[in-house]
Amino acid sequence: MKNLTGKHVAITGVGSGIGLELALLFARRRCNLALNELSGERLQETIDLCKRIYPDIRIYAESFDVSNEDSMHNWAKKSIEELGHIDIMINNAGVAIGQVKAEELTKKDFDWIMGINFWGMVYGTQAFVPHLKTRPESAIVNVSSLLGLIGIAYQAAYCTTKFAIRGFTECLRMEVLNDAPQLTVHTVHPGGVSTNIANDSKEIGDKVKNQSELDKVNAMLSLPPSKAAEIIADHIKRKKHRIIVGKDARQSDWIQRLWPEKYTKMLFKQFGQFKVNEV
């Protein structure tokens, strides 16, 4: 994409973290925005911040759960109607489940996290891609994770969703080569970005968050989300399909490629020894 300035950009999950910083970054580039966030209060705060940066910005925003297929398609339709077109769609919304053993996860747990992380991405992609194919140049950006590259202990549900995002997006990338080569398809794999995802993670059953282990996790989330947003935007502009964000993500990517079987034991001391408190 030759120039990001003045584009029309749709982003989900803009209430905090990477989503918020992406909205602010594109506002600084005088882009018009279609925004989504589950929390109406957080959504309004993001809108206000964007308007401070670019007072003439046009924003179409809706508060809804991305796991609702009808809501996603309605938002896409209205966004296109209100802004005239969309050039870039970023499926960023995501949630996490607190540390829990794979054997203890229930179908309800999986349904909840898959609904938001995976199905929200699928619905967003399906809602916007037919329109994006009509644009002279466009991009669909699906945010996976470092944990879409490697699997770690006590995060089976989260890793499952992020690996699924990666697989879906890589298939889509090959498909659009046939009928829409001007549409670039990006997978984003952020490493330890300083967001609220760990603190906001859902508690499961009778488990409670272990503050000491939560502190360890947060200590690894060191990359400022504003920096992550800059990397993502730069790679969209450069048409880099696989966007690895952060030194830890790059290192883990290479470890997995070089030692696909051995990396589990290699990373065990870093990721595999967390404990989960019980009431």
NUGUNU-638225 format. One record per residue (C-alpha): x, y, z; residue in three letters. Coordinates in nm, 4 decimals. Layout:
# residues N
NODE        c1        c2        c3  rolum
NODE         X         Y         Z    ALA
...
//
This chain:
# residues 279
NODE        c1        c2        c3  rolum
NODE    0.0000    0.0000    0.0000    MET
NODE    0.1776    0.3112   -0.1252    LYS
NODE    0.0403    0.5553    0.1296    ASN
NODE   -0.1677    0.5136    0.4458    LEU
NODE   -0.2591    0.8823    0.4745    THR
NODE   -0.6274    0.9502    0.4188    GLY
NODE   -0.7329    0.5851    0.4047    LYS
NODE   -1.0575    0.4585    0.5534    HIS
NODE   -0.9787    0.2054    0.8264    VAL
NODE   -1.2014   -0.0316    1.0254    ALA
NODE   -1.0682   -0.1644    1.3581    ILE
NODE   -1.2221   -0.3901    1.6228    THR
NODE   -1.1347   -0.3817    1.9920    GLY
NODE   -1.0230   -0.0187    2.0150    VAL
NODE   -1.0857    0.0369    2.3862    GLY
NODE   -0.7259   -0.0189    2.4948    SER
NODE   -0.3910   -0.1675    2.3976    GLY
NODE   -0.2994   -0.2224    2.0333    ILE
NODE   -0.6490   -0.1425    1.9068    GLY
NODE   -0.6532    0.1976    2.0765    LEU
NODE   -0.3037    0.2828    1.9534    GLU
NODE   -0.3908    0.1797    1.5982    LEU
NODE   -0.6927    0.4100    1.6047    ALA
NODE   -0.4763    0.6996    1.7279    LEU
NODE   -0.2035    0.6251    1.4742    LEU
NODE   -0.4458    0.6304    1.1822    PHE
NODE   -0.6097    0.9456    1.3190    ALA
NODE   -0.2677    1.1130    1.3099    ARG
NODE   -0.2458    1.0087    0.9456    ARG
NODE   -0.5777    1.1822    0.8771    ARG
NODE   -0.7654    0.8607    0.8132    CYS
NODE   -1.1399    0.8210    0.8618    ASN
NODE   -1.2318    0.5383    1.0961    LEU
NODE   -1.4912    0.2701    1.1594    ALA
NODE   -1.4480    0.1613    1.5199    LEU
NODE   -1.5757   -0.1205    1.7391    ASN
NODE   -1.5425   -0.1882    2.1117    GLU
NODE   -1.7601   -0.3920    2.3469    LEU
NODE   -1.7511   -0.1237    2.6171    SER
NODE   -1.9444    0.1831    2.5118    GLY
NODE   -1.7542    0.3948    2.7634    GLU
NODE   -1.4140    0.2874    2.6324    ARG
NODE   -1.5319    0.3351    2.2760    LEU
NODE   -1.6338    0.6955    2.3446    GLN
NODE   -1.2995    0.7663    2.5110    GLU
NODE   -1.1192    0.6435    2.1991    THR
NODE   -1.3427    0.8524    1.9738    ILE
NODE   -1.2706    1.1625    2.1820    ASP
NODE   -0.8946    1.1026    2.1680    LEU
NODE   -0.9050    1.0575    1.7894    CYS
NODE   -1.1017    1.3807    1.7458    LYS
NODE   -0.8485    1.5712    1.9527    ARG
NODE   -0.5785    1.4561    1.7127    ILE
NODE   -0.7764    1.5178    1.3930    TYR
NODE   -1.0839    1.7381    1.4533    PRO
NODE   -1.2172    1.6863    1.0990    ASP
NODE   -1.2045    1.3077    1.1269    ILE
NODE   -1.5132    1.1108    1.0253    ARG
NODE   -1.5865    0.8205    1.2589    ILE
NODE   -1.8564    0.5569    1.2452    TYR
NODE   -1.8565    0.3590    1.5702    ALA
NODE   -2.0636    0.0822    1.7254    GLU
NODE   -2.0423   -0.0976    2.0582    SER
NODE   -2.1073   -0.4712    2.0146    PHE
NODE   -1.9673   -0.8182    2.0766    ASP
NODE   -1.7664   -0.9324    1.7738    VAL
NODE   -1.8826   -1.2907    1.8317    SER
NODE   -2.2282   -1.1796    1.7109    ASN
NODE   -2.2317   -1.2464    1.3362    GLU
NODE   -2.5294   -1.0225    1.2574    ASP
NODE   -2.3814   -0.7305    1.4512    SER
NODE   -2.0526   -0.7634    1.2657    MET
NODE   -2.2165   -0.7674    0.9231    HIS
NODE   -2.4419   -0.4749    1.0120    ASN
NODE   -2.1424   -0.2732    1.1329    TRP
NODE   -1.9550   -0.3493    0.8114    ALA
NODE   -2.2517   -0.2468    0.5959    LYS
NODE   -2.3120    0.0778    0.7854    LYS
NODE   -1.9396    0.1609    0.7980    SER
NODE   -1.9167    0.1386    0.4198    ILE
NODE   -2.2343    0.3426    0.3797    GLU
NODE   -2.1227    0.6153    0.6221    GLU
NODE   -1.7612    0.6467    0.5074    LEU
NODE   -1.8145    0.5608    0.1418    GLY
NODE   -1.5647    0.2767    0.1417    HIS
NODE   -1.3142    0.0888    0.3587    ILE
NODE   -0.9511    0.0361    0.2560    ASP
NODE   -0.8126   -0.1499    0.5583    ILE
NODE   -0.9893   -0.3852    0.7986    MET
NODE   -0.8077   -0.4852    1.1190    ILE
NODE   -0.9547   -0.7704    1.3237    ASN
NODE   -0.7899   -0.6874    1.6550    ASN
NODE   -1.0481   -0.7706    1.9255    ALA
NODE   -0.9358   -1.0502    2.1539    GLY
NODE   -0.9645   -1.1943    2.5044    VAL
NODE   -0.7794   -1.4457    2.7216    ALA
NODE   -0.8611   -1.7077    2.9792    ILE
NODE   -0.6632   -1.7247    3.3023    GLY
NODE   -0.4072   -2.0001    3.3451    GLN
NODE   -0.5804   -2.3383    3.3466    VAL
NODE   -0.4795   -2.6916    3.2548    LYS
NODE   -0.5925   -2.8164    2.9152    ALA
NODE   -0.7695   -3.1124    3.0763    GLU
NODE   -0.9818   -2.8799    3.2901    GLU
NODE   -1.1133   -2.6568    3.0116    LEU
NODE   -1.4840   -2.6940    2.9446    THR
NODE   -1.6745   -2.6582    2.6213    LYS
NODE   -1.8263   -2.3394    2.7648    LYS
NODE   -1.4755   -2.1965    2.8122    ASP
NODE   -1.3827   -2.2814    2.4546    PHE
NODE   -1.7088   -2.1497    2.3110    ASP
NODE   -1.6555   -1.8130    2.4825    TRP
NODE   -1.2960   -1.7533    2.3728    ILE
NODE   -1.3441   -1.9045    2.0257    MET
NODE   -1.6488   -1.6845    1.9740    GLY
NODE   -1.4527   -1.3642    2.0265    ILE
NODE   -1.1001   -1.4457    1.9120    ASN
NODE   -1.1689   -1.6795    1.6194    PHE
NODE   -1.5281   -1.6340    1.5057    TRP
NODE   -1.5061   -1.2578    1.5528    GLY
NODE   -1.2118   -1.2591    1.3123    MET
NODE   -1.3965   -1.4866    1.0666    VAL
NODE   -1.7092   -1.2707    1.0728    TYR
NODE   -1.5048   -0.9532    1.0289    GLY
NODE   -1.3148   -1.1019    0.7380    THR
NODE   -1.6254   -1.2331    0.5638    GLN
NODE   -1.8117   -0.9051    0.6195    ALA
NODE   -1.5416   -0.6817    0.4700    PHE
NODE   -1.3459   -0.8885    0.2156    VAL
NODE   -1.6077   -0.8741   -0.0659    PRO
NODE   -1.5942   -0.4940   -0.0425    HIS
NODE   -1.2143   -0.4817   -0.0034    LEU
NODE   -1.1819   -0.6766   -0.3283    LYS
NODE   -1.3446   -0.3847   -0.5130    THR
NODE   -1.0850   -0.1326   -0.3948    ARG
NODE   -0.7770   -0.0518   -0.6086    PRO
NODE   -0.5558   -0.1410   -0.3107    GLU
NODE   -0.6681   -0.2738    0.0254    SER
NODE   -0.5685   -0.4851    0.3239    ALA
NODE   -0.7226   -0.7282    0.5715    ILE
NODE   -0.5229   -0.7607    0.8931    VAL
NODE   -0.5914   -1.0426    1.1407    ASN
NODE   -0.4203   -1.0211    1.4788    VAL
NODE   -0.2944   -1.3571    1.6030    SER
NODE   -0.0207   -1.3730    1.8665    SER
NODE    0.3197   -1.5027    1.9635    LEU
NODE    0.1024   -1.7871    2.0931    LEU
NODE   -0.0126   -1.8494    1.7374    GLY
NODE    0.3474   -1.9541    1.6700    LEU
NODE    0.4235   -2.1630    1.9787    ILE
NODE    0.2113   -2.3488    2.2316    GLY
NODE    0.2715   -2.2968    2.6035    ILE
NODE    0.1417   -2.4504    2.9254    ALA
NODE   -0.1924   -2.3429    3.0742    TYR
NODE   -0.2928   -2.1460    2.7643    GLN
NODE   -0.4442   -2.4197    2.5483    ALA
NODE   -0.7649   -2.2298    2.4753    ALA
NODE   -0.5933   -1.9022    2.3859    TYR
NODE   -0.3277   -2.0755    2.1757    CYS
NODE   -0.5971   -2.2728    1.9932    THR
NODE   -0.7719   -1.9528    1.8850    THR
NODE   -0.4515   -1.7842    1.7764    LYS
NODE   -0.3247   -2.0837    1.5787    PHE
NODE   -0.6685   -2.0970    1.4134    ALA
NODE   -0.6449   -1.7299    1.3142    ILE
NODE   -0.3062   -1.7985    1.1580    ARG
NODE   -0.4327   -2.0979    0.9589    GLY
NODE   -0.7479   -1.9232    0.8370    PHE
NODE   -0.5573   -1.6138    0.7293    THR
NODE   -0.2849   -1.8031    0.5451    GLU
NODE   -0.5527   -1.9908    0.3486    CYS
NODE   -0.7270   -1.6636    0.2645    LEU
NODE   -0.3961   -1.5147    0.1495    ARG
NODE   -0.3580   -1.7834   -0.1134    MET
NODE   -0.7214   -1.7598   -0.2242    GLU
NODE   -0.7186   -1.3867   -0.2999    VAL
NODE   -0.4248   -1.4280   -0.5366    LEU
NODE   -0.6803   -1.5583   -0.7879    ASN
NODE   -0.9362   -1.2802   -0.7913    ASP
NODE   -0.7998   -0.9885   -0.5879    ALA
NODE   -0.4181   -0.9673   -0.5963    PRO
NODE   -0.4427   -0.6009   -0.4934    GLN
NODE   -0.5818   -0.7112   -0.1558    LEU
NODE   -0.2984   -0.7882    0.0860    THR
NODE   -0.3689   -1.0342    0.3680    VAL
NODE   -0.1693   -0.9899    0.6873    HIS
NODE   -0.1254   -1.2054    0.9966    THR
NODE    0.0049   -1.0224    1.3043    VAL
NODE    0.1960   -1.2058    1.5778    HIS
NODE    0.2609   -0.9673    1.8691    PRO
NODE    0.4858   -1.0799    2.1503    GLY
NODE    0.4817   -0.9279    2.4967    GLY
NODE    0.2913   -0.6051    2.4394    VAL
NODE    0.1979   -0.4035    2.7464    SER
NODE   -0.1819   -0.4359    2.7407    THR
NODE   -0.4558   -0.5231    2.9892    ASN
NODE   -0.5194   -0.8683    2.8451    ILE
NODE   -0.3645   -1.0581    3.1372    ALA
NODE   -0.5398   -0.8504    3.4032    ASN
NODE   -0.8690   -0.8737    3.2141    ASP
NODE   -0.8444   -1.2477    3.1533    SER
NODE   -1.1481   -1.4542    3.2440    LYS
NODE   -1.1389   -1.6633    3.5614    GLU
NODE   -1.2430   -2.0252    3.5238    ILE
NODE   -1.4520   -2.2245    3.7698    GLY
NODE   -1.3081   -2.2144    4.1229    ASP
NODE   -0.9703   -2.0834    4.0047    LYS
NODE   -0.8566   -1.7373    4.1086    VAL
NODE   -0.5798   -1.5261    3.9614    LYS
NODE   -0.2434   -1.5839    4.1228    ASN
NODE   -0.1093   -1.2300    4.1705    GLN
NODE    0.2570   -1.3303    4.1816    SER
NODE    0.2268   -1.5253    3.8572    GLU
NODE    0.0182   -1.2462    3.7061    LEU
NODE    0.3008   -1.0062    3.7930    ASP
NODE    0.5465   -1.2368    3.6124    LYS
NODE    0.3254   -1.2377    3.3041    VAL
NODE    0.2875   -0.8593    3.3077    ASN
NODE    0.6655   -0.8223    3.3416    ALA
NODE    0.7003   -1.0016    3.0081    MET
NODE    0.4510   -0.7649    2.8454    LEU
NODE    0.7027   -0.4869    2.7952    SER
NODE    0.6639   -0.3544    2.4403    LEU
NODE    0.4564   -0.0323    2.4374    PRO
NODE    0.1346   -0.0805    2.2359    PRO
NODE    0.2100    0.2424    2.0491    SER
NODE    0.5300    0.0824    1.9185    LYS
NODE    0.3393   -0.2323    1.8210    ALA
NODE    0.0908   -0.0176    1.6278    ALA
NODE    0.3750    0.1560    1.4427    GLU
NODE    0.5268   -0.1777    1.3419    ILE
NODE    0.1896   -0.3083    1.2193    ILE
NODE    0.1160    0.0056    1.0160    ALA
NODE    0.4644    0.0085    0.8633    ASP
NODE    0.4317   -0.3549    0.7563    HIS
NODE    0.0869   -0.2949    0.6068    ILE
NODE    0.2370   -0.0148    0.3987    LYS
NODE    0.5274   -0.2386    0.2943    ARG
NODE    0.2894   -0.5283    0.2141    LYS
NODE    0.4614   -0.7628    0.4575    LYS
NODE    0.2173   -1.0492    0.4957    HIS
NODE    0.3572   -1.1979    0.8170    ARG
NODE    0.4030   -0.9314    1.0826    ILE
NODE    0.6123   -1.0411    1.3813    ILE
NODE    0.5966   -0.7770    1.6558    VAL
NODE    0.8649   -0.7666    1.9248    GLY
NODE    1.2010   -0.9275    1.9936    LYS
NODE    1.0447   -1.2101    2.1965    ASP
NODE    0.8090   -1.2992    1.9121    ALA
NODE    1.0952   -1.3027    1.6603    ARG
NODE    1.3063   -1.5225    1.8870    GLN
NODE    1.0215   -1.7667    1.9524    SER
NODE    0.9444   -1.7823    1.5815    ASP
NODE    1.3011   -1.8854    1.5029    TRP
NODE    1.3151   -2.1321    1.7924    ILE
NODE    0.9997   -2.3019    1.6679    GLN
NODE    1.1289   -2.3150    1.3112    ARG
NODE    1.4716   -2.4510    1.4066    LEU
NODE    1.3603   -2.6905    1.6800    TRP
NODE    0.9902   -2.7733    1.6193    PRO
NODE    0.9987   -3.0667    1.8638    GLU
NODE    1.2568   -2.9508    2.1163    LYS
NODE    1.1212   -2.6009    2.1768    TYR
NODE    0.8725   -2.7293    2.4356    THR
NODE    1.1492   -2.8282    2.6771    LYS
NODE    1.3610   -2.5304    2.5768    MET
NODE    1.0874   -2.2871    2.6824    LEU
NODE    0.9599   -2.4865    2.9795    PHE
NODE    1.1497   -2.2870    3.2417    LYS
NODE    1.0156   -1.9600    3.0979    GLN
NODE    0.6528   -2.0564    3.0375    PHE
NODE    0.5780   -2.3986    3.1805    GLY
NODE    0.6166   -2.3618    3.5573    GLN
NODE    0.3410   -2.1158    3.6423    PHE
NODE    0.1034   -2.2285    3.9140    LYS
NODE   -0.2701   -2.1830    3.9296    VAL
NODE   -0.4191   -2.0974    4.2688    ASN
NODE   -0.7209   -2.2849    4.3925    GLU
NODE   -0.9826   -2.1473    4.6330    VAL
//
